[in-house]
């Protein structure tokens, strides 16, 4: 912006310098004309009186011719300078007009970019507001008033529980046939096994998130309540439940309430 302001000032200063030079030449030309007129008047006055010496008249004539020649050359230089000044002024005016036009276009482009930036900022703000209004964080899915996150990575039970804990959630607890179908539908490989939050405590099966046990879908012959098989899983092919040692590696499904991400 500073360079745009400085450029017209430079143009005006150059133009003013040319004008001052023209005025100087004009003054010298005017003085030359006055000098010639004075000499001519003096010669005419002397001739009328008839008392001038021929040699004086010759010297004055030589001086007069010299002044006329100098005046003529000075007039020619003034004319040439005037023409150059006119050409320079035209060039400066053209350049200044071009600069002003370019400056206007540049300002219009800046205004358009500022408007575009404001619109993008509004869109970002709207997206952020929309994100805040979402019941579940990005990467989670809403079902039945809870948020779910699915992972195909097979890990032991303790690592699966830690993954959910870092997300402020628990391994999935299931409370209806619809929820059971929803969870299993997110795995395309029917031979997949996933961990659930169902664990055996002494003689009772409980959910790790503390929710009530109001639904089960054990497979035939399950649960096998032996010393090592105390951690629940789901077999995707039949959507049936079983139990495994915690060292086995299964997929992970985390579950939490919608407001936990805010």
Secondary structure, 3 states (H helix, E strand, C coil): CHHHHHHHHHHHHHHHHHHHHHHHHHHHHHHHHHHHHHHHHHHHHHHHHCCCCHHHHHHHHHHHHHHHHHHHHHHHHHHHHHHHHHHHHHHHHHHHHHHHHHHHHHHHHHHHHHHHHHHHHHHHHHHHHHHHHCCCCCCCEEECCEEEEEEEEEECHHHHHHHHHHCCCEECCCCCHHHHHHHHCCCCCCCCEEEEEEEEECCEEEECCCCCCCCCCECCCCCCCCCCCCEEEEECCCCEEEEECCCCCEEEEEEEEHHHHC
